[in-house]
Amino acid sequence: MRSCKEITELVSKGLDKKLGLGERLAISMHVMLCSRCRNFQIQVQFIRKAARRYIDQLQNHPGKNS
C-alpha cells in the first residue's frame, strides 16, 4: 500500500491532469482504510467545486462581484 504522502500527492496531481487506472485504484483502496487521506480527498473535492461555482458565478454575472 502506498504511503499517505504518496496518496495526497496523487490526489493533488489529479486536480491538474487525468490519473491512470492504477493511480485511481491506489487512491480508492487507500482512502477506504485511511480516514485522514479520505478527509483530505473530500476537502480537495469541496474546494474544487467551490472554486468552479465561484468562476461560473463571475462568468454568468459580470460586474456583480467587483
C-alpha positions in Angstrom: 0.0 0.0 0.0 1.2 3.5 -0.8 2.1 6.0 1.9 -0.2 8.8 2.9 2.3 11.3 1.4 2.1 9.5 -2.0 -1.7 9.4 -1.9 -2.1 13.1 -1.1 0.3 13.9 -3.9 -1.8 11.7 -6.3 -5.0 13.4 -5.1 -3.4 16.8 -5.8 -2.0 15.6 -9.1 -5.5 14.5 -10.1 -6.6 18.2 -9.9 -4.3 19.1 -12.8 -4.5 16.0 -15.1 -6.3 12.7 -15.5 -4.8 9.9 -13.4 -4.2 6.5 -14.8 -6.2 3.5 -13.7 -3.5 2.3 -11.3 -3.3 5.7 -9.6 -7.1 5.9 -9.2 -7.2 2.4 -7.7 -4.4 3.2 -5.3 -6.3 6.2 -4.1 -9.5 4.3 -3.8 -8.0 1.5 -1.8 -6.0 3.7 0.4 -8.9 6.0 1.4 -11.0 3.0 2.3 -8.6 2.3 5.1 -7.2 5.8 5.9 -9.6 8.4 7.3 -7.0 11.2 7.2 -6.5 10.7 3.4 -10.2 10.3 2.9 -10.8 13.6 4.6 -8.1 15.2 2.6 -9.7 13.9 -0.6 -13.1 15.2 0.4 -11.7 18.6 1.3 -9.9 18.9 -2.0 -13.1 18.0 -3.9 -15.1 20.5 -1.9 -12.6 23.3 -2.6 -12.5 22.4 -6.3 -16.3 22.5 -6.5 -16.5 25.8 -4.7 -13.9 27.4 -7.0 -15.7 26.2 -10.1 -19.0 27.6 -8.8 -17.3 30.9 -8.0 -15.8 31.1 -11.5 -19.2 30.2 -13.0 -20.9 33.0 -10.9 -18.3 35.5 -12.1 -18.8 34.5 -15.7 -22.6 34.5 -15.5 -22.9 37.8 -13.6 -20.0 40.0 -14.7 -19.7 43.2 -12.7 -21.8 42.0 -9.8 -18.8 40.7 -7.8 -16.5 43.7 -8.4 
